[in-house]
Amino acid sequence: MELLKKLVETPGIAGREEHIRALVKAEMEPLVDSIQVDAIGNVIGFKKGKGGKKVMISGHMDEIGFIVSHIEDKGFLRLNPVGGFDPRTLVAQRVDVHGTKMLPGVLMPGVKPIHVMTPEEAKTPLKLSDFFVDVGLSKEEVEKLVSVGDPVTLRRDFAEIGDNVSGKAMDDRAGVWVMLEALRQLKDHEADVYAVASVQEEVGLRGAVTSAYGIRPDLGVALDVTLALDVPGGNKSTQVTALGEGTAIKVMDSASISNYKLVKFMRQLAGKEEIKYQLEILPRGGTDAGAIERSHSGCPVITLSVPTRYVHSNVETLNKNDIADTAKLLARFLEVCHTGDFSL
């Protein structure tokens, strides 16, 4: 899990992926025949097959975060979100402000402490616009180090918790880990494999759009996390997935419907390889598959997901066996995908 720890602890919000891009490029380079970074920052590795289909695998490397939108008179920083947050997960968190140097800060909403709050005020729901960052410096000192547009990321160390691991940005550094590990495991393969660590997924699948247009794949496999709602307050019929039950083979989400022949092929392969899996239907949200299937004249797509609790928080939690199963299934698929007929 050492690589996953490095991936999740490296900063990189959508549009400012330079630090995570450098790490991913360095990790991918020994695993592929060639590598490039395109105009908007996608890392694209190419592993030559034997003249078979072109298969694009894509896991996004950007994380949700903020950019500085205003510096107040007392040096507090106001923020604009980059990606989707639930304000309830943000109270009393620590953050890193990436200015001319990295500044630690405290993220809090501009509301009264509970000691002086009225019952009516306590019922008012929080909004993202309520939040600010306190870096403990005067406005004059802050302005020497921070500018409007600088990125802000949540600060949280990676931790192993029982059979699970937890941290920020598992969405989707877990998918990037799966891609790198599958490339490491990959043996003989007919298909030409294009491995994409995409950018700006959290703001509209943008990196996968441009990379898919350049690659023009015959097949697309997105790698992402999905909701594991197997926690108190949920119920079996709406839990989407559960931790420890294996990789999730996606049937559909709000951005794509997986090619049904690909779903069947992936299920049969998982059975043959004795890889634990579960089927996923995600009512809201999407993955890079939604962008890949729309490129040029289109192509069959599917998503392999790592079940994850507490998604879009800084304590995203997944099971070690589930993520390993996902990488194993992807590697085996890349070795035999040329044998499948996924035409409709």
SVG drawing of the C-alpha trace seen along z (x, -y; Angstrom):
<svg xmlns="http://www.w3.org/2000/svg" viewBox="-35 -45 46 66">
<polyline fill="none" stroke="black" stroke-width="0.4" points="0.0,0.0 3.0,-2.3 2.3,-3.5 -1.4,-4.2 -0.2,-6.2 2.0,-8.3 -0.8,-8.8 -3.4,-9.9 -1.1,-12.2 0.2,-14.0 -1.9,-17.2 -3.6,-17.8 -7.0,-19.4 -8.7,-19.6 -6.7,-21.9 -3.7,-21.9 -2.5,-18.3 1.2,-19.1 2.5,-17.4 0.4,-14.2 1.1,-14.2 4.9,-14.1 4.5,-11.2 2.2,-9.2 4.5,-9.7 7.5,-8.5 5.6,-5.4 4.1,-4.6 7.2,-5.1 9.0,-1.8 5.7,0.2 5.0,-1.0 6.8,-1.2 6.3,-5.0 4.7,-7.8 3.5,-11.3 1.7,-14.2 -0.9,-15.9 -1.8,-19.5 -4.2,-19.6 -2.0,-17.4 -3.2,-13.8 -0.5,-11.2 -0.8,-8.6 1.3,-5.4 1.4,-3.1 2.1,0.7 2.3,2.4 0.4,5.6 0.5,7.8 -1.7,5.7 -5.0,6.3 -7.7,3.9 -6.8,0.5 -8.0,0.6 -8.0,-2.6 -8.0,-2.4 -8.5,-5.6 -8.4,-6.6 -8.5,-10.2 -5.7,-11.7 -7.4,-15.0 -9.0,-15.4 -11.8,-17.7 -10.6,-20.8 -10.8,-24.6 -9.1,-27.7 -8.6,-30.9 -11.3,-33.5 -10.7,-36.4 -8.3,-37.6 -10.2,-39.3 -9.0,-42.3 -7.8,-40.2 -6.1,-37.6 -8.8,-35.0 -9.1,-33.2 -12.5,-32.8 -12.8,-29.8 -14.4,-28.6 -15.0,-24.8 -13.5,-22.6 -15.6,-19.5 -18.6,-18.4 -18.5,-18.8 -21.1,-18.2 -20.6,-21.1 -21.3,-18.9 -18.0,-17.0 -15.9,-20.2 -16.3,-21.7 -13.1,-21.9 -10.8,-20.4 -7.2,-21.3 -6.1,-22.2 -3.0,-23.1 -2.8,-26.3 -0.5,-26.0 0.9,-29.5 4.5,-30.5 5.1,-28.1 2.7,-25.6 0.7,-27.1 -1.2,-25.0 -4.6,-26.3 -7.9,-25.7 -11.1,-25.4 -14.2,-26.6 -17.6,-28.1 -18.4,-31.7 -21.0,-30.8 -21.3,-31.3 -19.9,-28.7 -22.5,-26.5 -22.1,-28.3 -23.8,-31.5 -25.9,-30.0 -29.7,-30.3 -31.8,-27.2 -33.0,-28.8 -29.4,-29.5 -28.4,-25.9 -31.1,-24.6 -29.7,-26.7 -27.9,-24.4 -24.3,-25.1 -23.4,-26.4 -20.0,-26.1 -19.9,-29.9 -19.9,-30.0 -16.4,-28.5 -13.0,-30.3 -9.4,-29.4 -7.4,-30.8 -3.7,-30.6 -2.8,-32.6 -1.2,-35.6 -2.1,-39.2 -3.5,-40.3 -0.1,-41.9 1.8,-38.6 -0.8,-36.5 -0.7,-38.6 3.1,-38.0 2.5,-34.2 -1.0,-33.6 -2.9,-34.8 -6.4,-34.5 -6.5,-31.2 -4.1,-29.3 -5.2,-25.7 -6.3,-24.5 -6.4,-20.8 -7.7,-18.9 -5.0,-17.7 -5.3,-14.1 -2.8,-11.3 -3.2,-7.9 -4.1,-5.3 -4.5,-1.5 -7.6,-0.6 -8.2,3.1 -8.7,4.7 -9.2,1.2 -7.3,-1.9 -8.5,-5.4 -7.5,-8.9 -8.3,-11.8 -8.4,-11.5 -9.1,-7.8 -11.4,-9.1 -9.6,-8.5 -6.1,-7.7 -7.4,-4.2 -8.2,-3.9 -4.8,-5.2 -3.2,-2.6 -5.4,0.1 -4.1,-1.0 -0.4,-0.9 -0.7,2.4 -2.5,4.0 0.3,2.8 2.8,4.3 0.9,7.7 0.2,7.7 1.7,10.6 1.2,11.5 -1.5,9.4 -2.7,9.0 -4.4,5.6 -2.5,2.3 -3.0,0.8 -3.3,-2.9 -3.2,-3.8 -4.5,-7.3 -4.2,-9.1 -6.7,-11.7 -7.2,-15.3 -10.3,-17.4 -12.7,-14.5 -14.2,-16.1 -15.4,-19.1 -16.8,-17.2 -14.8,-14.3 -12.7,-16.7 -9.3,-14.9 -11.0,-11.6 -12.7,-13.5 -9.5,-14.8 -7.4,-11.7 -10.1,-9.4 -10.3,-11.7 -6.6,-11.3 -6.5,-7.5 -9.7,-6.5 -10.0,-3.3 -11.9,-0.2 -12.7,0.5 -12.7,-1.7 -12.4,-0.7 -12.8,-3.4 -11.3,-2.9 -12.9,-4.7 -14.4,-4.4 -18.1,-3.9 -20.4,-4.2 -20.2,-1.6 -23.3,-2.4 -23.0,0.6 -23.0,-1.5 -25.4,-2.4 -28.3,-4.4 -28.4,-2.6 -30.3,0.5 -29.4,3.4 -31.5,2.4 -29.8,-1.0 -26.2,-0.3 -24.8,-0.2 -21.8,1.9 -20.3,3.2 -16.7,3.3 -15.0,6.7 -17.4,8.1 -14.9,7.7 -14.4,5.4 -17.6,3.7 -18.4,4.3 -20.6,1.4 -23.9,1.9 -24.7,-1.8 -24.4,-5.2 -25.7,-8.7 -23.0,-9.2 -22.8,-5.8 -24.5,-2.4 -21.9,0.3 -21.8,2.5 -23.8,5.5 -21.5,7.9 -18.5,6.4 -20.4,6.9 -21.0,10.5 -17.4,11.0 -16.0,9.4 -18.3,11.5 -17.3,14.7 -13.7,13.8 -13.9,13.0 -15.6,16.4 -12.9,18.2 -10.1,16.5 -12.0,16.9 -12.0,13.1 -14.7,11.8 -17.0,9.3 -20.3,7.5 -22.5,5.7 -22.9,1.9 -25.7,-0.4 -24.9,-4.0 -28.0,-6.3 -26.0,-9.6 -22.5,-10.3 -20.3,-9.1 -16.8,-8.1 -14.5,-8.6 -16.4,-5.9 -19.1,-8.5 -16.5,-10.5 -14.7,-7.6 -17.9,-6.1 -18.8,-9.5 -15.5,-9.9 -15.6,-10.0 -18.1,-7.3 -18.2,-5.8 -16.9,-2.5 -18.0,0.1 -17.2,-0.9 -17.3,0.4 -16.2,-0.7 -14.4,1.3 -15.0,-0.4 -13.4,-0.1 -16.2,-0.1 -15.5,-3.1 -17.2,-4.4 -17.5,-8.2 -16.8,-9.3 -16.0,-13.0 -14.7,-13.4 -11.1,-13.3 -11.7,-9.9 -12.6,-7.9 -12.2,-4.2 -11.8,-1.1 -10.9,2.6 -7.4,3.8 -8.7,7.0 -11.2,5.2 -8.6,2.9 -6.3,5.9 -9.1,7.8 -9.8,4.9 -6.2,4.7 -6.1,8.5 -9.3,8.5 -8.1,5.6 -4.8,7.3 -6.5,10.6 -9.0,8.7 -6.3,6.9 -4.7,10.2 -7.8,11.8 -10.0,8.9 -9.0,9.5 -11.1,12.8 -14.3,11.0 -17.0,9.7 -18.6,6.6 -20.4,5.4 -24.1,4.8"/>
</svg>
